[in-house]
Amino acid sequence: MNTKKGFTVLEIIIVAVFATLLIILFFVQKSNLDAFERDDDRKTAINAMYYALEESFYKEHGYYPETISEENITVIDPALWTDPFGFNLGDSLSSYSYQPANCDQGHCKEYILKADLEKEDAYVKYNRN
């Protein structure tokens, strides 16, 4: 009796295709999870800016600033001014934006804080007062 031990070419191809599909699925899911994590970081930063504006700046001055940065809003971690890709609030490529409204000589009555997210619609906060 003549028996050969080992795998056929078809079996090897099937296993290789299956392994390739698993690797592709892993990297797609990892990329999605990384994007969700960056979105959470953006929401955290916008919330910190919002509460710093409302609870610190507005209570002290009675108005909102025309621009915000770590120079005039000092109560939050300076790292939060930089988005997950390394762009600061105010940079053209930043996913963060601050839009003041109804301003008179640098004293504003309203604003919109926004973060552009990867996996959801933009995260937007409006002035409270």
Legacy VTK file of the C-alpha trace (Angstrom):
# vtk DataFile Version 3.0
C-alpha trace
ASCII
DATASET POLYDATA
POINTS 129 float
0.000 0.000 0.000
1.371 3.350 -1.064
0.294 6.161 1.352
1.766 9.620 1.345
1.795 11.754 4.444
1.386 15.552 4.355
-1.035 18.184 3.152
-2.397 18.680 -0.316
-1.879 21.967 -2.135
-5.604 22.701 -1.823
-5.506 22.310 1.989
-2.522 24.648 2.248
-4.241 27.269 0.052
-7.442 27.121 2.138
-5.520 27.578 5.390
-3.498 30.467 3.889
-6.657 32.234 2.658
-8.346 31.771 6.052
-5.291 33.109 7.905
-5.103 36.108 5.549
-8.769 36.921 6.144
-8.251 36.758 9.909
-5.252 39.086 9.725
-7.186 41.587 7.574
-10.140 41.483 9.977
-7.818 42.055 12.945
-6.229 45.172 11.418
-9.586 46.615 10.309
-10.989 46.193 13.826
-7.840 47.622 15.392
-8.082 50.671 13.153
-11.748 51.157 14.145
-10.926 50.867 17.845
-8.085 53.373 17.477
-10.458 55.841 15.766
-13.036 55.458 18.553
-10.304 56.091 21.125
-9.200 59.263 19.307
-12.837 60.405 19.199
-13.117 59.874 22.960
-9.945 61.943 23.453
-11.456 64.739 21.360
-14.684 64.712 23.397
-12.679 64.843 26.629
-10.709 67.857 25.384
-13.826 69.735 24.226
-15.545 69.054 27.550
-12.495 70.343 29.455
-12.423 73.521 27.343
-16.178 73.984 27.785
-16.106 73.670 31.564
-13.010 75.877 31.794
-14.813 78.566 29.789
-18.025 78.301 31.781
-16.792 77.631 35.307
-13.581 79.612 35.277
-13.356 82.275 32.589
-17.006 83.383 32.390
-17.522 83.409 36.153
-14.413 85.547 36.598
-14.877 87.956 33.660
-18.590 87.884 32.777
-17.935 87.344 29.080
-16.290 84.825 26.730
-12.946 85.516 25.042
-12.574 86.146 21.330
-9.907 83.437 21.148
-8.996 80.660 23.527
-5.625 79.102 24.218
-3.545 77.895 27.115
-2.525 81.533 27.750
-6.023 82.745 28.706
-7.574 79.441 29.833
-4.974 78.125 32.258
-7.080 75.731 34.337
-6.887 72.755 31.964
-4.058 70.438 31.019
-2.057 72.102 28.200
-1.948 68.792 26.318
-5.717 69.034 25.722
-5.229 71.968 23.324
-3.612 69.550 20.854
-5.787 67.113 18.918
-4.826 63.421 18.535
-2.916 64.171 15.322
-0.801 66.896 16.943
-2.552 70.052 15.687
-3.387 72.836 18.158
-6.749 74.528 18.455
-6.702 77.321 15.897
-4.513 75.489 13.364
-6.234 75.018 10.020
-5.782 71.231 10.184
-6.930 70.872 13.804
-10.050 68.846 14.479
-10.920 71.409 17.215
-12.520 74.772 16.557
-13.716 77.706 18.659
-16.124 80.156 17.056
-17.027 83.222 19.136
-20.145 85.249 18.332
-21.687 88.595 19.303
-18.306 90.099 20.153
-17.596 93.674 21.106
-13.981 94.697 21.724
-12.911 91.146 22.542
-15.859 90.475 24.850
-18.135 87.813 23.386
-21.609 86.727 24.472
-21.673 83.356 22.698
-19.427 80.676 21.269
-19.397 77.263 19.646
-16.762 74.650 20.524
-16.513 71.794 18.047
-14.492 68.650 17.467
-14.654 66.825 14.145
-14.858 63.110 14.902
-13.875 60.151 12.748
-16.627 57.670 13.589
-19.483 59.994 14.597
-20.951 63.368 13.729
-19.125 66.423 15.027
-19.161 66.916 18.791
-20.467 70.416 19.498
-20.815 72.453 22.699
-22.572 75.824 22.889
-22.211 78.508 25.532
-24.339 77.974 28.620
-24.960 81.586 29.673
LINES 1 130
129 0 1 2 3 4 5 6 7 8 9 10 11 12 13 14 15 16 17 18 19 20 21 22 23 24 25 26 27 28 29 30 31 32 33 34 35 36 37 38 39 40 41 42 43 44 45 46 47 48 49 50 51 52 53 54 55 56 57 58 59 60 61 62 63 64 65 66 67 68 69 70 71 72 73 74 75 76 77 78 79 80 81 82 83 84 85 86 87 88 89 90 91 92 93 94 95 96 97 98 99 100 101 102 103 104 105 106 107 108 109 110 111 112 113 114 115 116 117 118 119 120 121 122 123 124 125 126 127 128
